[in-house]
Amino acid sequence: MNKGLALWFAVSSMALVTLSAILINESPLLAVGVFAVATLNIGWGFVTKARIQRKTSGGNA
């Protein structure tokens, strides 16, 4: 994964987790929803990294 894409996943995930922490006081249900989106974003980053590694290795790994 290139540095720009890794930075995007890191910053967007941290922003979503931070937003979730802020929303706990305002709306717990909305905070849970934002945290779920953050978790999906982190997972998507791992899936994207694995797909890129699989493409660059030729599928032999």
Residue pairs with C-beta under 8 A, 6 or more apart in sequence:
1 48
1 49
1 52
1 53
5 48
6 45
6 49
9 41
9 42
9 44
9 45
9 48
12 41
13 38
13 41
13 42
13 45
16 34
16 35
16 37
16 38
16 41
17 35
17 38
19 34
20 31
20 32
20 34
20 35
20 38
21 31
23 30
23 31
23 34
24 31
53 61
54 61
